[in-house]
Amino acid sequence: MPTCKDCTFYTPVNETTGNCSNLGSEVLADKDAGMCPRRTFQPRT
């Protein structure tokens, strides 16, 4: 299953967290992409 760190909108801050430009907040790198509050996961290309 993909995680937040696999998303186009994810920018890493450190090994465990990053910023989601789509949500405008910090997220966990290994959070299941299926749990995205806005359901806007887009895989990196």
Contacts in CASP RR format, 6 or more apart in sequence:
PFRMAT RR
TARGET T0000
AUTHOR 0000-0000-0000
METHOD contacts of the structure
MODEL  1
MPTCKDCTFYTPVNETTGNCSNLGSEVLADKDAGMCPRRTFQPRT
1 32 0 8 1.000
1 33 0 8 1.000
1 34 0 8 1.000
2 33 0 8 1.000
2 41 0 8 1.000
2 43 0 8 1.000
3 29 0 8 1.000
3 30 0 8 1.000
3 31 0 8 1.000
3 32 0 8 1.000
3 33 0 8 1.000
4 10 0 8 1.000
4 18 0 8 1.000
4 20 0 8 1.000
4 27 0 8 1.000
4 28 0 8 1.000
4 29 0 8 1.000
4 30 0 8 1.000
4 31 0 8 1.000
4 33 0 8 1.000
4 36 0 8 1.000
5 12 0 8 1.000
5 18 0 8 1.000
5 29 0 8 1.000
5 30 0 8 1.000
6 33 0 8 1.000
6 43 0 8 1.000
6 44 0 8 1.000
7 20 0 8 1.000
7 33 0 8 1.000
7 36 0 8 1.000
7 41 0 8 1.000
7 42 0 8 1.000
7 43 0 8 1.000
7 44 0 8 1.000
8 42 0 8 1.000
8 43 0 8 1.000
8 44 0 8 1.000
8 45 0 8 1.000
9 20 0 8 1.000
9 21 0 8 1.000
9 22 0 8 1.000
9 23 0 8 1.000
9 40 0 8 1.000
9 42 0 8 1.000
10 18 0 8 1.000
10 19 0 8 1.000
10 20 0 8 1.000
10 27 0 8 1.000
10 29 0 8 1.000
11 18 0 8 1.000
11 19 0 8 1.000
11 20 0 8 1.000
11 21 0 8 1.000
12 18 0 8 1.000
12 29 0 8 1.000
13 19 0 8 1.000
13 26 0 8 1.000
15 29 0 8 1.000
16 28 0 8 1.000
16 29 0 8 1.000
16 30 0 8 1.000
17 26 0 8 1.000
17 27 0 8 1.000
17 28 0 8 1.000
17 29 0 8 1.000
18 26 0 8 1.000
18 27 0 8 1.000
18 28 0 8 1.000
18 29 0 8 1.000
19 25 0 8 1.000
19 26 0 8 1.000
19 27 0 8 1.000
20 26 0 8 1.000
20 27 0 8 1.000
22 38 0 8 1.000
22 40 0 8 1.000
23 36 0 8 1.000
23 37 0 8 1.000
23 38 0 8 1.000
33 41 0 8 1.000
34 41 0 8 1.000
END
